[in-house]
Amino acid sequence: YSDDMTYTNPLKWWKKNQGLYPVLAALVKVFLTIPATSAPSERVWSQSANVITTKRARLDETIASGIMFVKENVRVLRKHY
């Protein structure tokens, strides 16, 4: 909601204000859009099998989650960092 308590569509807000926050606006386009298929989630499950193997079954969940996050977002991270 905006200051006057009316609903503001976040995508429209970012389109209007992308010049103020160009790096964040680029990330918003990646993270606020909804995929039309379940393929991305299926890909994550498939990749998780490569990270969490029987040899790594004792990984703490926060470490495994961090590895999966970096693995899934490496393209975005390399582009912006």
Contacts in CASP RR format, 6 or more apart in sequence:
PFRMAT RR
TARGET T0000
AUTHOR 0000-0000-0000
METHOD contacts of the structure
MODEL  1
YSDDMTYTNPLKWWKKNQGLYPVLAALVKVFLTIPATSAPSERVWSQSAN
VITTKRARLDETIASGIMFVKENVRVLRKHY
1 7 0 8 1.000
1 8 0 8 1.000
2 8 0 8 1.000
10 28 0 8 1.000
10 32 0 8 1.000
11 28 0 8 1.000
11 32 0 8 1.000
14 25 0 8 1.000
14 28 0 8 1.000
14 29 0 8 1.000
14 32 0 8 1.000
17 25 0 8 1.000
18 25 0 8 1.000
19 25 0 8 1.000
23 80 0 8 1.000
26 80 0 8 1.000
27 76 0 8 1.000
27 80 0 8 1.000
30 76 0 8 1.000
35 41 0 8 1.000
44 68 0 8 1.000
44 72 0 8 1.000
47 68 0 8 1.000
47 71 0 8 1.000
47 72 0 8 1.000
48 64 0 8 1.000
48 68 0 8 1.000
51 64 0 8 1.000
51 67 0 8 1.000
51 68 0 8 1.000
51 71 0 8 1.000
52 59 0 8 1.000
52 64 0 8 1.000
56 64 0 8 1.000
59 67 0 8 1.000
70 77 0 8 1.000
END
